[in-house]
């Protein structure tokens, strides 16, 4: 059957995905939009990882002020197109990330942003804790690695458990939108302000 431009547009509006992906899914579903959405969702998560390296030049700066006005957050989240940045779900995601930052107080976006001196100091502290243990060096290294991962969960936004769903990290939460929109999405930077804080 022939897939009309109007049907493709409707599917694009509902999923935020690209025209070619929508057209392929409609061909597979023989023009049934609901089935096409299921096809796209099934394919989406598998493709999300591959999109994480693509350039992100659009997006938005979101904000969140805690009810008592004592904590405020600004966060910049980038995507590939203006089309996605204007999408209500994208904007809601940005707001949720800002709210998470207000609550969880991360210090960095990802482990790559942690200054080497801070990492070295943390490793030294952990090694010092096991200095007198009788554990073999390879076991100590595994423990150090585990404790470093815990350290990342405490201070790195992408490694933190999402406050609204602790079964996923912020990185996984963002990846679900990469799959949904078919575009790379990147949390670029944030600033958290606390009244009386430094």
C-alpha positions as CSV (number, residue, x, y, z in Angstrom):
1,X,0.0,0.0,0.0
2,X,1.1,3.6,-0.5
3,X,2.3,5.5,2.5
4,X,1.2,9.1,2.4
5,X,3.2,12.1,3.5
6,X,0.5,12.9,6.1
7,X,0.8,9.5,7.7
8,X,4.6,9.9,7.9
9,X,4.2,13.3,9.4
10,X,1.8,12.0,12.0
11,X,4.2,9.3,13.0
12,X,7.1,11.8,13.1
13,X,5.1,14.1,15.3
14,X,4.2,11.3,17.7
15,X,7.7,9.7,17.9
16,X,10.1,12.6,17.2
17,X,12.1,10.2,14.9
18,X,13.5,10.9,11.4
19,X,11.4,10.7,8.2
20,X,13.3,7.7,6.7
21,X,12.9,5.6,10.0
22,X,9.2,6.5,10.1
23,X,8.7,5.6,6.5
24,X,10.4,2.2,6.9
25,X,8.3,1.4,10.0
26,X,5.1,2.3,8.2
27,X,6.1,0.1,5.3
28,X,6.7,-2.8,7.8
29,X,3.4,-2.2,9.5
30,X,1.5,-1.7,6.2
31,X,0.5,1.8,7.2
32,X,-0.7,1.1,10.7
33,X,0.6,3.9,12.9
34,X,0.2,2.1,16.2
35,X,2.1,-1.0,14.9
36,X,4.8,1.3,13.4
37,X,5.3,2.9,16.9
38,X,5.9,-0.6,18.4
39,X,8.3,-1.4,15.5
40,X,10.2,1.8,16.2
41,X,10.3,1.3,19.9
42,X,11.7,-2.3,19.5
43,X,14.4,-1.0,17.2
44,X,15.1,2.2,19.2
45,X,17.0,1.1,22.2
46,X,19.4,-1.0,20.1
47,X,20.3,2.1,18.1
48,X,20.6,4.6,21.0
49,X,24.2,3.7,21.7
50,X,25.3,4.3,18.1
51,X,23.8,7.8,18.3
52,X,25.8,8.9,21.4
53,X,28.8,10.1,19.3
54,X,26.8,12.4,17.0
55,X,27.2,16.2,17.1
56,X,24.7,18.1,19.2
57,X,24.4,21.8,18.3
58,X,20.8,22.4,19.4
59,X,19.0,22.0,22.7
60,X,17.9,24.1,25.6
61,X,18.9,25.5,29.0
62,X,16.5,24.3,31.6
63,X,16.0,25.6,35.1
64,X,14.5,24.4,38.4
65,X,14.0,26.4,41.6
66,X,13.2,24.4,44.7
67,X,9.9,25.3,46.4
68,X,11.5,27.3,49.2
69,X,13.6,29.3,46.8
70,X,16.8,28.2,48.5
71,X,18.1,25.9,45.7
72,X,18.3,26.7,42.0
73,X,19.6,24.8,39.0
74,X,20.5,25.7,35.4
75,X,21.3,22.8,33.1
76,X,22.2,22.8,29.4
77,X,21.1,19.7,27.5
78,X,22.0,19.5,23.8
79,X,20.3,17.5,20.9
80,X,20.8,17.4,17.2
81,X,17.8,19.4,15.9
82,X,15.6,22.3,16.7
83,X,12.7,19.9,16.0
84,X,13.5,17.8,19.1
85,X,14.5,20.8,21.3
86,X,11.0,22.2,20.9
87,X,9.3,18.8,21.7
88,X,7.4,18.9,25.0
89,X,8.8,15.5,26.1
90,X,12.4,16.8,25.6
91,X,11.6,19.9,27.6
92,X,10.0,17.8,30.4
93,X,13.2,15.6,30.4
94,X,15.4,18.7,30.8
95,X,13.2,19.9,33.7
96,X,13.4,16.5,35.4
97,X,17.2,16.5,35.1
98,X,17.3,20.0,36.6
99,X,15.1,18.7,39.5
100,X,17.4,15.7,40.0
101,X,20.4,18.0,40.2
102,X,18.7,20.1,42.8
103,X,17.9,17.0,44.9
104,X,21.1,14.8,44.3
105,X,23.7,17.6,44.2
106,X,26.2,16.0,41.8
107,X,29.5,17.8,41.3
108,X,30.3,16.7,37.7
109,X,28.4,15.6,34.6
110,X,30.6,12.4,34.2
111,X,33.7,10.7,35.6
112,X,35.8,12.2,32.7
113,X,35.3,15.7,34.2
114,X,36.7,14.8,37.6
115,X,40.1,16.5,38.0
116,X,43.0,13.9,38.0
117,X,44.2,15.3,41.4
118,X,40.8,14.5,43.0
119,X,40.8,11.0,41.5
120,X,44.3,10.3,42.7
121,X,43.4,11.5,46.2
122,X,40.4,9.2,46.3
123,X,42.4,6.2,45.1
124,X,45.0,7.0,47.8
125,X,42.4,7.1,50.5
126,X,40.9,3.8,49.4
127,X,44.4,2.1,49.2
128,X,45.2,3.5,52.6
129,X,42.1,1.8,54.1
130,X,43.4,-1.6,53.0
131,X,47.1,-1.0,53.7
132,X,47.2,-3.4,56.6
133,X,44.8,-6.0,55.2
134,X,46.1,-9.4,54.3
135,X,44.3,-9.3,50.9
136,X,46.2,-10.0,47.7
137,X,47.0,-6.9,45.6
138,X,44.6,-8.0,42.8
139,X,41.7,-8.3,45.3
140,X,42.6,-4.9,46.7
141,X,42.5,-3.5,43.1
142,X,39.0,-4.9,42.5
143,X,37.8,-3.4,45.8
144,X,39.4,0.0,44.8
145,X,37.6,-0.2,41.4
146,X,34.2,-1.0,43.2
147,X,34.7,1.9,45.6
148,X,35.6,4.3,42.8
149,X,32.4,3.3,40.9
150,X,30.5,4.1,44.1
151,X,32.3,7.4,44.3
152,X,31.2,8.2,40.7
153,X,27.6,7.4,41.7
154,X,27.8,10.0,44.5
155,X,29.4,12.9,42.5
156,X,28.7,12.3,38.8
157,X,25.3,13.2,37.4
158,X,25.2,10.5,34.7
159,X,26.2,7.7,37.1
160,X,23.6,8.7,39.7
161,X,20.3,6.8,40.2
162,X,17.5,8.9,38.9
163,X,15.5,10.3,41.8
164,X,12.1,9.5,40.2
165,X,13.1,5.9,39.2
166,X,16.0,4.4,41.1
167,X,16.1,1.4,38.8
168,X,17.8,3.6,36.1
169,X,20.8,6.0,36.1
170,X,20.5,9.4,34.6
171,X,22.6,8.1,31.7
172,X,20.0,5.4,31.0
173,X,17.2,7.9,31.4
174,X,18.8,10.1,28.7
175,X,19.5,7.0,26.5
176,X,15.7,6.2,26.6
177,X,15.1,9.6,24.9
178,X,17.9,9.1,22.4
179,X,16.1,5.9,21.4
180,X,12.8,7.7,21.3
181,X,13.8,10.7,19.3
182,X,16.5,9.0,17.1
183,X,19.0,11.8,18.0
184,X,22.0,12.1,20.2
185,X,21.2,14.0,23.5
186,X,24.0,15.2,25.8
187,X,23.9,16.8,29.2
188,X,26.6,19.4,28.6
189,X,26.9,21.3,31.8
190,X,25.0,22.5,34.9
191,X,25.2,24.9,37.8
192,X,23.6,24.4,41.1
193,X,23.1,27.3,43.5
194,X,22.3,26.9,47.2
195,X,21.5,29.9,49.4
196,X,24.4,30.5,51.7
197,X,26.5,27.9,49.8
198,X,29.9,28.7,48.3
